[in-house]
Amino acid sequence: MPQNQQTVTVSASEQRTRELLPIPEVLAELLPGGGLARGSVVSVDGARSMLLSMIAAITAAGGYVAVVGQPHLSLHAAAEMGADLSRIATVDGAPGYDPVEVAAVLLDGLDLVVVGLGGVSVPPSRSRAVMARARAKGAALVVTDGRWSGVQASLTAQVADYRHLPFRHLGHGRIAGMSLSVEARGRGTRGSHARVDVVHLDDRVQLVAAGSSTTTPVDSPAVQPVSLSVVN
């Protein structure tokens, strides 16, 4: 072997960690490394359509997801985005249960675990232990509704505006879509902003880049109303 060549051995766990999970392209482009990597921990807050679109994309591609401590997350909205509900496990728990401990256990064998922190702040010593477990198991962890020390990236979305179908009667109309203002921050990187449209295309609700050529005009007969449950 020539002296300037080296053999690099990559373990199976390291290889899994480098893999990206299938999420909407418009969100993947905002994350460091171009997507949601296995073994990473990302915080997602704000408009729930962003989180639901991730769950939908991963399960539609054959992955398995667990949702912990999010009793108000709409599975109906996830289904509207193309999610395979048979691949989603939900854990609401009894009063006093520890959602972080439950999430840590579920990292073994699933592709994505989503945990609602209920407004609490997870101490660094504990967050590091769970993050190490996520890397070892090759699963991604998404945290929401709280503070988690050491996340690789964070996404925050707010509803910027709504688009309405033309009124059929005075004072009545239907929402045909909405736009989100998304802020992304990565560890050691500059923050970025993007405008994302929530639209109904190909018989499901999707997130696309604002002004995308694939977005159906609001006044088109093909436009279908978008459920408010993708936001609330």
N, C-alpha and C positions, 0 to 999 in steps of 0.2 A: 504494500500500500504506500502511495506517495506520502512524504513527510507532512505535507500541508493539508492532508485530509484527516478528518476526525470522524469517529463513529459516535453518534448521539443516540442513546437509548431513552425512549419515552415510555413511561409506564402506562398501563391501561387507564388508571384513574386520571393521569395528566392528560391523556388523549381525550377522555370524556369531558374534562373541564374545558378544553379548547373548543368543543362543539357549540354551535349556536342553535338555540331553539327557534322554531318557526313562529315569528310574530309579524304583525303588519309591517310592511317595508317602511312606511312613513315613520314608524316609531323606532325601528331597528337603526335607521340612519342617524338618529339622535343619540344613541347609546355608544359608549366607548367600545372600539373593536367592531362596530358595525352590527351589533345585535345583542340579544340576551343570551349570555354564555352560561353553559352548565357550570355549576360551582360558584356562580356569582350571587351577590345579594344586592338587590335594587329596591329602592323605595318608590312607591307610586301613590300619588295623592291627587285629590280633586275630582273632576268629572269621572264617573265610574265607567263610562264607555271605553276609556283607555285600558283599564284593567280587564274589562270584559272581552275586549278584542284580543288581548293576549291569550286569555283562557280559551277563547273560541278557536283561535288559530292553532294552538298547540294540540288541543283535543281533536280537531278536525284532521290533523296530520297523523293521528294515531297515538299521541302522547297521553299521559295520565296526570291529572291535576288534583290537588287537595286544597280546599278553602277552609281556613280555621278562623273562628271568631269574626265572621262576617255574615250574621243572620239576615241582614237586609239586602245582601247582594242578589240581584235578580237573575235566577237561572233562566227564566223566560227570555230576558234580554240577551243572555248568552246564546240561547238557541236561535234567536233572530239573527245573530252574527255568525251562525254556522257551527256552533259548538256541538260536540257529541256528548250529551248529558250522561251517557253510560260510563264515560271516562272521567267524571268529576265526582269527588267525594267531598261532602261538607261535614264539618265538625263544629257545632255551636257550643257544646259543653254545658256542664252544670255550673251553678254559681260557685265561684271560688277556684275554678279550674285554671290551669296555667297554659295559655295559648302558645307561648314560646316553647315550652317543654313538649307539647303535642306536636308542634311544627317540626321540632328537631327529630322526633321519632319518625315522622312521616317522610323525611328527606331520604330515608332508606327505601328505595324501590320506586319512587315517583320522579316525574320529569320536572314538575313545578309545584311548589308549595306556596300558597298565599296566606299570610297571617295578619289579622287585624289586631293591633296592639292596644286598642281601647284607650288611646290617649296617653299611655304610659311611656316612659323613657327606659330603654333596656341598657343596663350598665355595660361599659366596655368589656369587662372581664367575661361576662356572659355572652355578649354578642360575638366575641372572638371565638369562643368555643363552638357556637352554632355555625359560624362561618367556616370554621375548619371542617366541621362535619359535612357541610354542603359541598366543599371542594372534594372531600374524600369520597362522597357518594355520587358525585357528578350530577347533582340536582340543583336547579335554580331556586332561590328564595326571594319572594317579593313581599316586602313589609309595607303596611299602610296604617294610617290613623295613629301615628306615634313617632317616637324618635329612636333610631337605631344607629349606634356608633359604628363607623367604618364601612358604610355602604359604598359599593363601587360607583354607583350612579343614582341619581334621583330624577323622577319625572313628575311634574305637577301640571295639571290641566284645569283650565277654567273655561266655562262656556262664554264665547265671545258674542255670538248672535245666533238667531234662529232664522230659517227660511220657511216661508209659508206657501202652501198651495193657494191659488186664486180663490177668493171667497165665492161660494155658491149662493149664499144668502147673507144679507147684511148682518154683520156681527158674528159670523161663523167662519171658521177656516180650519185647516189641518196643517200640522208641522211636517214639512217635506224634508227637512234636514237641519243641521246646525254646524257651527264652526267652533273649534276649540283653539284656545291659545295655550300652547304647550311650552313649558320651560324645562330644559334639560341641564343637569349639572353632573359632571364626572369628577372623580377624585383626581386632582392634579391637572385638570383641564379647564379651559374657560367655558362658562355657561353659554347656552345657545337657546334661541327661541324659534318656534315654527308655528305656522297656522295649519290646522288640520280640519278637513271637512268630514262630517259624519253623514253618509248618504246611503240610499237604498239602491244597490246594484246587484244584478245576477241573483235575484231572489233572496238577498240577505243584506243586512246592514254592514257597512264597511267603513273603515277609516282610510282616507286618501289625502294626498297633499292638496292644500287649498289651490283652487284654480286648475287642478289636474284636467287634462283633456278627456279623461275617462269619466268625469263627473257628468251625470245627466242633468241638463238644464232643469230648473225648478218648474218651468211652465210646460215641460214635456208631458204628454199623456202617459209616458212610461214611469213617471215618478210615483213612488209609493210613500205613504206617510211613515215617519220614523217614530218608534215608540219612545215616550218620555222615560221609560224604565232604563234606557241605556245611559241616562244621565243621573237620575235620582238614586 
